[in-house]
Amino acid sequence: MPELPEVETVRRGLAPALTGRRIERVTVLHPRPVRRHLAGGDDFAATLAGRSFAEPRRRGKYLWFPLTDGDAVLAHLGMSGQFRLDAPGAALQRHARVLFDLDDGRQLRFVDQRMFGGLSLSPGGADLPAEVAHIGRDLFDPELDVDALVGRVRGKRSGIKRVLLDQTVTSGIGNIYADEALWAARMHYAASANELSEADVRRVLDAARATMAEALSQGGTSFDALYVNVNGESGYFDRSLNVYGRTDLPCPRCGTPIVREPFMNRSTHYCPVCQR
């Protein structure tokens, strides 16, 4: 599932193209991506036609498109969701699901192979949709209170990786960047958060922010064709990963083989020497 750098890459790609653009027409090609709009796909399309986008926004892994009248279109990429900008006459991507015809002649397309993602209308959600209000501020949010965040992390009795993945504590960090941040901070994933010092927690959070910033500079992480930016290009940070997906390969720091262990219905990767 895309994490903060991937979603922010998409937001940055869409911002100059969508801001101030009027929606001329919406076409729902498959009902599942708009399943949360209980009135159905035709009503979703009719409700949005004629309205205008403000600048796209994001918190953690959640992306939304504010409308100039105060509502918003909330988007979640799920495991395979993509936004593409194309000319209306361009060939449709195989898994195109929802089309937005814009007043400049371009077409915004929501493409989703597995259809775990989706779009929904959030009334009054331009500043912050109610659906994501419970999500914690992410490490790039200028209004994040870092001191308070450190306190929340240290107040948890779970392992530090579980805390990093808790989107109500701080958002945007998923399995990839948690593993990479903990390696960079030389911290074992199961270390109890409430037993860490303030300096330890700050070191982990600083590592997470630096890791995601580096990934963002490279357009995010791609392991297959399902993650692309709005022009269809993949990210390249996978070439810079130190532990995630590198089972049995040497640790870049000490040469010890990287270990993979089951973790929360997924996997965790770490160096058994650097992260005791």
C-alpha positions in Angstrom: 0.0 0.0 0.0 1.4 3.5 -0.8 2.9 5.3 2.1 3.4 9.0 2.7 6.1 9.6 0.0 4.1 7.9 -2.7 0.9 9.7 -1.8 2.7 13.1 -1.6 4.3 12.4 -5.0 0.8 12.0 -6.4 -0.4 15.1 -4.7 2.4 17.2 -6.0 1.8 15.9 -9.5 -1.9 16.8 -9.4 -1.7 20.2 -7.6 -0.7 22.3 -10.6 -3.1 20.5 -12.9 -6.2 20.5 -10.8 -6.1 23.7 -8.7 -8.8 26.1 -10.1 -10.0 23.6 -12.7 -13.8 23.1 -13.2 -15.2 19.6 -13.5 -17.2 19.5 -16.7 -18.2 15.9 -16.5 -17.7 12.8 -14.3 -18.0 9.3 -15.7 -18.2 6.3 -13.3 -17.0 3.2 -15.3 -17.3 0.8 -12.3 -19.4 1.3 -9.2 -17.0 -0.3 -6.7 -14.5 2.7 -6.4 -17.5 5.0 -5.4 -19.2 2.4 -3.1 -19.1 4.8 -0.2 -21.4 7.2 -2.1 -24.6 5.4 -1.1 -26.7 7.2 -3.7 -24.7 5.4 -6.4 -22.3 6.2 -9.2 -24.7 8.3 -11.3 -25.5 10.5 -8.4 -21.7 10.8 -7.6 -21.1 12.0 -11.1 -24.1 14.5 -11.1 -23.1 15.9 -7.7 -19.6 16.8 -8.8 -20.3 18.2 -12.3 -19.9 21.9 -12.6 -17.9 22.3 -9.4 -14.2 23.4 -9.1 -11.1 22.0 -7.5 -9.0 23.8 -5.0 -5.4 22.7 -4.3 -5.1 18.9 -3.4 -4.2 18.2 0.2 -2.9 15.2 2.2 -2.6 13.9 5.7 -0.5 10.7 6.0 -1.6 8.2 3.4 -4.9 10.0 2.8 -5.4 12.4 -0.2 -8.3 14.7 -0.8 -9.4 17.2 -3.4 -11.0 20.3 -1.8 -13.7 21.9 -3.8 -14.0 25.6 -3.8 -17.5 25.4 -2.2 -16.2 23.8 0.9 -16.8 20.1 0.2 -14.1 17.6 -0.8 -13.5 14.5 -2.8 -11.7 12.0 -0.5 -9.4 9.6 -2.2 -7.7 6.4 -0.9 -5.3 4.6 -3.2 -5.7 1.3 -1.5 -3.1 -1.2 -2.9 -3.2 -0.3 -6.6 -5.0 3.0 -7.0 -3.5 5.5 -9.5 -4.4 9.0 -10.7 -3.5 9.7 -14.3 -3.7 12.9 -16.4 -4.5 12.3 -20.0 -6.2 13.9 -23.0 -9.8 12.8 -23.3 -9.1 10.9 -26.6 -6.2 9.0 -25.2 -6.7 5.2 -24.9 -8.2 4.2 -21.6 -6.0 2.3 -19.2 -7.2 -1.2 -18.7 -8.4 -0.6 -15.1 -9.7 3.0 -15.5 -12.7 3.3 -13.1 -13.7 7.0 -12.8 -13.1 9.8 -15.3 -13.1 13.6 -14.6 -13.3 15.8 -17.7 -11.7 19.2 -16.8 -12.4 22.6 -18.3 -8.9 22.8 -19.9 -9.5 19.7 -22.0 -7.6 17.2 -19.9 -9.0 14.2 -18.2 -8.2 13.1 -14.6 -8.5 9.3 -14.4 -8.7 7.1 -11.3 -7.2 3.7 -12.2 -7.4 0.8 -9.8 -6.7 -2.8 -10.7 -7.6 -4.4 -7.3 -10.3 -1.8 -6.3 -9.4 -1.7 -2.6 -9.2 2.1 -3.0 -11.9 4.5 -3.8 -13.4 8.0 -4.0 -16.1 9.6 -1.9 -17.7 13.0 -1.3 -16.9 14.5 2.0 -19.5 17.3 2.8 -17.7 20.3 4.4 -14.4 18.4 4.2 -12.3 20.9 2.3 -10.0 21.8 5.2 -10.0 18.3 6.8 -12.5 15.6 5.9 -14.3 14.2 9.0 -13.4 10.7 7.7 -9.7 11.3 8.4 -9.9 13.7 11.4 -8.8 10.8 13.7 -5.6 10.3 11.8 -2.5 11.8 13.5 -0.5 14.6 11.9 2.4 13.3 9.9 6.1 14.1 10.3 6.0 16.7 7.5 3.0 18.6 8.9 4.1 22.1 9.9 1.6 22.1 12.8 2.9 18.8 14.3 3.8 19.2 18.0 6.9 17.0 18.1 7.3 17.2 21.9 3.7 15.9 22.3 4.3 13.2 19.7 7.4 12.0 21.6 5.2 11.8 24.7 2.5 9.8 23.0 5.0 7.3 21.6 6.6 6.8 25.0 3.2 6.3 26.6 2.6 3.2 24.5 3.4 -0.2 25.9 3.7 -1.8 22.4 6.9 -2.5 20.4 8.2 0.6 18.6 7.3 -0.6 15.2 3.7 -1.2 16.1 3.6 2.4 17.4 5.1 3.7 14.2 2.4 1.9 12.2 -0.4 3.3 14.4 -1.9 6.0 12.2 -3.6 7.6 15.1 -0.2 8.4 16.7 1.5 9.7 13.6 0.4 9.0 10.1 2.0 8.1 6.8 4.5 5.5 8.0 3.9 2.0 6.7 5.9 -1.2 6.7 8.6 -0.2 4.3 9.6 3.1 5.9 9.2 1.7 9.5 11.8 -1.0 8.7 14.1 1.5 7.0 13.8 4.1 9.8 14.4 1.6 12.6 17.5 0.3 10.7 18.8 3.9 10.4 18.2 4.5 14.1 19.8 1.2 15.1 16.6 0.2 16.9 15.0 -3.3 17.2 11.4 -3.3 16.0 10.2 -5.0 19.2 11.8 -2.6 21.7 9.0 -1.4 24.0 8.1 2.2 23.3 7.5 3.0 27.0 11.0 1.9 27.9 12.7 4.1 25.3 14.3 7.4 26.4 13.1 10.7 24.9 16.4 10.8 22.9 15.7 7.3 21.5 12.2 8.2 20.3 13.5 11.4 18.7 16.2 9.5 16.9 13.6 7.1 15.5 11.3 9.9 14.4 14.1 11.9 12.9 15.2 8.7 11.0 11.7 8.2 9.7 11.4 11.7 8.5 14.8 11.6 6.8 14.0 8.3 5.2 10.7 9.4 3.8 12.2 12.7 2.6 14.8 10.8 0.7 12.2 8.6 -0.8 10.1 11.6 -1.7 13.0 13.2 -3.5 13.2 10.0 -5.7 9.4 9.8 -6.4 8.6 7.1 -3.8 9.2 3.4 -3.8 8.1 1.1 -6.6 8.2 -2.7 -6.6 5.9 -3.3 -9.5 3.8 -1.3 -12.1 1.0 -0.6 -9.7 2.6 2.5 -8.2 3.2 5.3 -10.7 2.9 9.0 -10.6 0.4 11.0 -12.6 2.5 10.7 -15.8 2.8 6.9 -15.4 6.4 6.9 -14.2 7.5 4.7 -11.3 9.5 5.7 -8.2 13.1 4.7 -7.8 13.7 4.6 -4.0 13.6 0.7 -4.0 17.1 0.9 -5.3 18.1 2.7 -2.0 16.5 0.4 0.5 18.8 -0.9 3.2 16.7 -3.7 4.9 13.2 -4.0 3.5 12.9 -6.8 1.0 16.6 -7.7 1.4 16.3 -11.0 3.3 19.7 -12.8 3.6 21.5 -9.9 1.8 24.4 -8.2 3.7 23.5 -5.3 5.9 25.0 -2.2 4.2 26.5 -1.1 7.5 28.0 -4.2 9.0 27.7 -7.0 6.4 25.5 -9.3 8.6 22.7 -11.0 6.6 19.3 -9.2 6.9 16.7 -11.2 8.8 13.0 -11.4 7.9 10.4 -12.3 10.5 6.6 -12.5 10.5 5.0 -9.4 12.0 1.3 -8.3 12.2 0.2 -10.5 9.2 3.2 -9.1 7.2 7.0 -9.1 7.5 9.6 -7.1 9.3 13.2 -6.8 8.2 16.2 -5.9 10.4 19.9 -6.4 11.0 20.4 -8.7 14.0 23.7 -7.0 14.8 22.9 -3.4 14.3 19.5 -3.7 15.8 19.9 -5.8 18.9 
